[in-house]
Amino acid sequence: MGTAVAPTSLFLTTAEEAALSERLGRWRRQPLSPEELAQLLPRVADPSLALSLAERLGMAGPEAIQLILPLCQSQGISIPLIRALGICHHPRACEQLLDWLPEAGPLEPQVLEALGCWGNLIDFKIIEDALSAPGQSHRLAGLTLLTFRNRSLEASEVLRLTMPLLNDFRAEVVVATLKLLQRRNEPAVLELISRCIRLDALPGVAETALQALGCIGSLESCQQLISLRSQLAGTVLEEPLERQLKAQVRHRSWIERAVRP
């Protein structure tokens, strides 16, 4: 789907955009109505200002869909309108985003991210495709979508989807995957998280894995932490490990007995 461009004569001047930006900075004292935001959005050339207007329009709530959809039809797909649809949380916003998805091209990651709050409703294949795509933005969006299905899926299915991501060469993807896995407590998940606690791990990954085990807070996750003590003694990961053990208030007595010489 192509993007319509407003005639040059309809765009705000640089001075007008600057004044509008200042007006947004005084939002509490001088807010713009959703109707005003919708009228101004197609006339703004500055991408960051257009995004700010779209976010304000989306924040007007589900009723703003009546103003956003006509813009989608007249302007076509754009980052500001994708953001407005994702924020307004109206079911028809989800429909519009799904209509755009097959033809989104380079904007596909933004569309997937905007679909985040509907992760429990959209076709599961969309999530699988996002997670298996090579791009970082696709994978991060896929993890956001998977969050809404995480509790309803079997552990084996979650592991099938996330194991390749734990081998990603980008720390951001691995960290986001660990944060999703920390909402589970199955032995296979705990073991997978523990494998990420290595001195040669990507920056922040081992620390995040330790935090994940700490956040799970079960006796089994405590056992995983205890099992790492000798391996991490005297390393940079020893302090983060001990910090997580100290935070396990529910299992403090068991931990004290386990670490006692």
TORVEXNU-9087 format. One record per residue (C-alpha): residue number from 0; chain; x, y, z. Coordinates in Angstrom, 3 decimals, decimal comma. Example, Ala and Ser with C-alpha at 12.3 -4.5 7.8 and 13.67 -1.06 7.14 Angstrom:
2
<0; A; <12,300; -4,500; 7,800>>;
<1; A; <13,670; -1,060; 7,140>>;
END
This chain:
261
<0; A; <0,000; 0,000; 0,000>>;
<1; A; <1,464; 3,354; -1,039>>;
<2; A; <1,721; 6,385; 1,173>>;
<3; A; <-0,128; 9,494; 0,073>>;
<4; A; <1,767; 12,749; 0,421>>;
<5; A; <0,025; 16,018; 1,159>>;
<6; A; <0,533; 18,783; -1,434>>;
<7; A; <3,403; 21,061; -0,482>>;
<8; A; <1,019; 23,980; 0,031>>;
<9; A; <-0,800; 22,056; 2,772>>;
<10; A; <2,264; 21,442; 4,911>>;
<11; A; <2,964; 23,646; 7,892>>;
<12; A; <5,894; 26,014; 7,564>>;
<13; A; <9,022; 25,444; 9,633>>;
<14; A; <7,940; 28,264; 11,932>>;
<15; A; <4,465; 26,786; 12,306>>;
<16; A; <5,923; 23,374; 13,140>>;
<17; A; <8,192; 24,967; 15,741>>;
<18; A; <5,197; 26,711; 17,302>>;
<19; A; <3,248; 23,448; 17,282>>;
<20; A; <6,134; 21,643; 18,955>>;
<21; A; <6,164; 24,291; 21,687>>;
<22; A; <2,402; 23,886; 22,063>>;
<23; A; <2,818; 20,155; 22,626>>;
<24; A; <5,338; 21,006; 25,322>>;
<25; A; <2,585; 22,935; 27,097>>;
<26; A; <0,120; 20,097; 26,756>>;
<27; A; <-1,343; 20,274; 30,245>>;
<28; A; <-2,100; 23,962; 29,916>>;
<29; A; <-2,986; 24,020; 26,213>>;
<30; A; <-4,035; 20,562; 25,039>>;
<31; A; <-5,155; 19,944; 21,492>>;
<32; A; <-8,407; 18,101; 20,859>>;
<33; A; <-8,308; 14,763; 19,007>>;
<34; A; <-9,974; 16,517; 16,069>>;
<35; A; <-7,229; 19,140; 15,969>>;
<36; A; <-4,551; 16,475; 16,157>>;
<37; A; <-6,133; 14,561; 13,268>>;
<38; A; <-6,320; 17,735; 11,164>>;
<39; A; <-2,705; 18,676; 11,840>>;
<40; A; <-1,088; 15,267; 11,422>>;
<41; A; <-1,183; 15,128; 7,578>>;
<42; A; <0,259; 18,641; 7,413>>;
<43; A; <3,404; 17,940; 9,424>>;
<44; A; <6,605; 17,092; 7,555>>;
<45; A; <8,899; 16,638; 10,543>>;
<46; A; <8,872; 12,874; 11,408>>;
<47; A; <9,402; 13,299; 15,157>>;
<48; A; <6,681; 15,942; 15,424>>;
<49; A; <4,290; 13,788; 13,379>>;
<50; A; <5,006; 10,872; 15,713>>;
<51; A; <4,279; 13,035; 18,763>>;
<52; A; <0,953; 14,122; 17,283>>;
<53; A; <0,033; 10,534; 16,413>>;
<54; A; <0,871; 9,332; 19,907>>;
<55; A; <-1,327; 12,033; 21,419>>;
<56; A; <-4,104; 11,060; 19,042>>;
<57; A; <-3,820; 7,387; 19,946>>;
<58; A; <-3,778; 8,261; 23,642>>;
<59; A; <-7,230; 9,785; 23,212>>;
<60; A; <-8,471; 6,205; 23,532>>;
<61; A; <-10,615; 3,802; 21,514>>;
<62; A; <-12,969; 6,572; 20,400>>;
<63; A; <-10,088; 8,118; 18,439>>;
<64; A; <-10,402; 5,292; 15,920>>;
<65; A; <-13,064; 7,335; 14,110>>;
<66; A; <-10,403; 9,942; 13,393>>;
<67; A; <-7,478; 7,597; 12,796>>;
<68; A; <-9,040; 5,273; 10,228>>;
<69; A; <-9,880; 8,025; 7,714>>;
<70; A; <-6,253; 9,148; 7,950>>;
<71; A; <-5,158; 5,576; 7,280>>;
<72; A; <-7,287; 5,531; 4,144>>;
<73; A; <-6,134; 8,910; 2,873>>;
<74; A; <-2,486; 8,836; 3,948>>;
<75; A; <-1,624; 5,142; 3,767>>;
<76; A; <0,769; 3,286; 6,001>>;
<77; A; <3,210; 5,376; 8,023>>;
<78; A; <5,060; 5,085; 11,311>>;
<79; A; <2,936; 7,777; 13,036>>;
<80; A; <-0,349; 6,105; 12,051>>;
<81; A; <0,967; 2,668; 13,005>>;
<82; A; <1,810; 4,072; 16,437>>;
<83; A; <-1,605; 5,756; 16,793>>;
<84; A; <-3,375; 2,490; 15,966>>;
<85; A; <-1,295; 0,533; 18,431>>;
<86; A; <-1,948; 2,968; 21,255>>;
<87; A; <-5,699; 3,507; 20,813>>;
<88; A; <-6,491; -0,202; 21,545>>;
<89; A; <-9,665; -0,330; 19,432>>;
<90; A; <-10,442; -3,709; 17,781>>;
<91; A; <-10,684; -1,997; 14,397>>;
<92; A; <-7,150; -0,736; 14,911>>;
<93; A; <-6,017; -4,351; 15,068>>;
<94; A; <-7,887; -5,066; 11,834>>;
<95; A; <-6,204; -2,150; 10,088>>;
<96; A; <-2,755; -3,237; 11,257>>;
<97; A; <-3,390; -6,783; 10,066>>;
<98; A; <-4,540; -5,417; 6,695>>;
<99; A; <-1,279; -3,505; 6,409>>;
<100; A; <0,994; -6,323; 7,562>>;
<101; A; <1,348; -8,299; 4,279>>;
<102; A; <2,394; -5,159; 2,387>>;
<103; A; <4,244; -3,370; 5,176>>;
<104; A; <7,702; -3,990; 3,729>>;
<105; A; <10,351; -2,181; 5,800>>;
<106; A; <7,638; -1,048; 8,241>>;
<107; A; <6,706; -4,638; 9,123>>;
<108; A; <8,548; -4,599; 12,494>>;
<109; A; <6,667; -1,454; 13,518>>;
<110; A; <3,339; -3,049; 12,562>>;
<111; A; <4,199; -6,168; 14,552>>;
<112; A; <5,165; -4,065; 17,563>>;
<113; A; <1,898; -2,126; 17,336>>;
<114; A; <-0,006; -5,433; 17,352>>;
<115; A; <1,564; -6,240; 20,725>>;
<116; A; <-1,554; -5,808; 22,846>>;
<117; A; <-3,464; -8,211; 20,562>>;
<118; A; <-0,880; -10,975; 20,847>>;
<119; A; <-3,464; -13,331; 22,305>>;
<120; A; <-5,856; -12,845; 19,374>>;
<121; A; <-3,822; -12,742; 16,180>>;
<122; A; <-2,917; -15,774; 14,075>>;
<123; A; <-0,136; -17,684; 15,817>>;
<124; A; <1,733; -18,014; 12,529>>;
<125; A; <2,357; -14,257; 12,603>>;
<126; A; <4,192; -14,728; 15,894>>;
<127; A; <6,146; -17,726; 14,620>>;
<128; A; <7,185; -15,875; 11,470>>;
<129; A; <8,350; -12,866; 13,487>>;
<130; A; <10,414; -15,030; 15,843>>;
<131; A; <12,052; -16,903; 12,963>>;
<132; A; <12,867; -13,780; 10,955>>;
<133; A; <16,549; -12,805; 11,017>>;
<134; A; <16,040; -9,137; 11,917>>;
<135; A; <16,400; -7,990; 15,514>>;
<136; A; <13,322; -5,773; 15,378>>;
<137; A; <11,212; -8,662; 14,047>>;
<138; A; <12,377; -10,976; 16,816>>;
<139; A; <11,815; -8,432; 19,571>>;
<140; A; <8,313; -7,733; 18,263>>;
<141; A; <7,662; -11,476; 18,088>>;
<142; A; <8,700; -11,852; 21,723>>;
<143; A; <6,290; -9,085; 22,715>>;
<144; A; <3,500; -10,902; 20,901>>;
<145; A; <4,494; -14,239; 22,438>>;
<146; A; <4,241; -12,751; 25,931>>;
<147; A; <0,445; -12,885; 25,659>>;
<148; A; <0,528; -16,616; 24,785>>;
<149; A; <3,351; -17,578; 27,145>>;
<150; A; <1,221; -18,891; 30,011>>;
<151; A; <-1,183; -20,786; 27,755>>;
<152; A; <1,492; -22,712; 25,830>>;
<153; A; <3,165; -25,937; 26,872>>;
<154; A; <6,760; -25,540; 27,998>>;
<155; A; <7,944; -27,630; 25,044>>;
<156; A; <6,313; -25,210; 22,617>>;
<157; A; <7,811; -22,169; 24,341>>;
<158; A; <11,233; -23,802; 24,243>>;
<159; A; <10,856; -24,664; 20,558>>;
<160; A; <10,178; -21,018; 19,785>>;
<161; A; <12,761; -19,443; 22,063>>;
<162; A; <15,804; -21,745; 21,972>>;
<163; A; <17,064; -20,333; 18,646>>;
<164; A; <16,760; -16,814; 20,074>>;
<165; A; <19,035; -17,662; 23,002>>;
<166; A; <21,733; -18,367; 20,419>>;
<167; A; <21,242; -14,994; 18,732>>;
<168; A; <24,430; -12,942; 18,345>>;
<169; A; <22,639; -9,813; 19,602>>;
<170; A; <22,468; -9,359; 23,357>>;
<171; A; <19,176; -7,442; 23,116>>;
<172; A; <17,396; -10,470; 21,645>>;
<173; A; <18,831; -12,901; 24,196>>;
<174; A; <18,005; -10,593; 27,122>>;
<175; A; <14,420; -10,116; 25,915>>;
<176; A; <14,046; -13,896; 25,543>>;
<177; A; <15,275; -14,503; 29,083>>;
<178; A; <12,791; -11,963; 30,437>>;
<179; A; <10,000; -13,890; 28,744>>;
<180; A; <11,250; -17,236; 30,061>>;
<181; A; <11,383; -15,975; 33,638>>;
<182; A; <7,599; -16,246; 33,685>>;
<183; A; <7,887; -20,047; 33,562>>;
<184; A; <9,075; -22,549; 36,171>>;
<185; A; <9,405; -25,874; 34,381>>;
<186; A; <12,684; -27,789; 34,902>>;
<187; A; <13,573; -27,620; 31,200>>;
<188; A; <13,110; -23,843; 31,203>>;
<189; A; <15,218; -23,415; 34,345>>;
<190; A; <17,964; -25,536; 32,814>>;
<191; A; <17,911; -23,478; 29,629>>;
<192; A; <18,187; -20,232; 31,582>>;
<193; A; <21,075; -21,637; 33,618>>;
<194; A; <23,003; -22,465; 30,454>>;
<195; A; <23,098; -18,753; 29,651>>;
<196; A; <25,052; -17,998; 32,826>>;
<197; A; <28,555; -18,119; 31,416>>;
<198; A; <31,559; -15,845; 31,727>>;
<199; A; <31,821; -15,661; 27,942>>;
<200; A; <28,171; -14,715; 27,430>>;
<201; A; <27,170; -11,591; 25,535>>;
<202; A; <27,168; -8,381; 27,615>>;
<203; A; <24,381; -8,410; 30,190>>;
<204; A; <23,133; -11,887; 29,294>>;
<205; A; <24,561; -13,821; 32,262>>;
<206; A; <23,390; -11,130; 34,687>>;
<207; A; <19,904; -11,190; 33,165>>;
<208; A; <19,792; -14,983; 33,416>>;
<209; A; <20,692; -14,785; 37,098>>;
<210; A; <17,955; -12,196; 37,611>>;
<211; A; <15,529; -14,452; 35,741>>;
<212; A; <16,199; -17,336; 38,120>>;
<213; A; <15,846; -14,941; 41,044>>;
<214; A; <12,561; -13,545; 39,731>>;
<215; A; <11,099; -17,027; 39,316>>;
<216; A; <11,630; -17,436; 43,037>>;
<217; A; <10,771; -21,124; 43,291>>;
<218; A; <12,666; -23,738; 45,247>>;
<219; A; <13,762; -25,258; 41,943>>;
<220; A; <15,171; -21,941; 40,682>>;
<221; A; <16,996; -21,529; 44,007>>;
<222; A; <18,519; -24,952; 43,481>>;
<223; A; <19,785; -23,795; 40,095>>;
<224; A; <21,365; -20,736; 41,706>>;
<225; A; <22,990; -22,821; 44,421>>;
<226; A; <24,405; -25,218; 41,833>>;
<227; A; <26,255; -22,300; 40,197>>;
<228; A; <28,038; -21,073; 43,338>>;
<229; A; <31,226; -23,063; 42,989>>;
<230; A; <31,439; -22,416; 39,254>>;
<231; A; <31,102; -18,628; 39,656>>;
<232; A; <33,149; -18,213; 42,852>>;
<233; A; <35,815; -15,575; 42,435>>;
<234; A; <34,371; -14,283; 39,131>>;
<235; A; <32,525; -11,095; 38,218>>;
<236; A; <29,280; -13,077; 38,406>>;
<237; A; <29,727; -14,132; 42,020>>;
<238; A; <28,250; -10,923; 43,446>>;
<239; A; <25,149; -10,917; 41,173>>;
<240; A; <24,576; -14,572; 42,094>>;
<241; A; <24,820; -13,923; 45,837>>;
<242; A; <22,513; -10,928; 45,443>>;
<243; A; <19,839; -13,132; 43,902>>;
<244; A; <20,229; -15,726; 46,652>>;
<245; A; <19,822; -13,072; 49,351>>;
<246; A; <16,628; -11,878; 47,667>>;
<247; A; <14,964; -15,309; 48,031>>;
<248; A; <13,108; -14,505; 51,249>>;
<249; A; <10,642; -17,399; 50,953>>;
<250; A; <13,411; -19,982; 50,774>>;
<251; A; <15,960; -18,308; 53,048>>;
<252; A; <16,067; -21,155; 55,571>>;
<253; A; <16,608; -23,752; 52,863>>;
<254; A; <19,342; -21,648; 51,228>>;
<255; A; <21,137; -21,113; 54,542>>;
<256; A; <21,206; -24,863; 55,115>>;
<257; A; <22,342; -25,502; 51,534>>;
<258; A; <25,289; -23,100; 51,682>>;
<259; A; <26,366; -24,043; 55,199>>;
<260; A; <29,885; -25,580; 55,159>>;
END
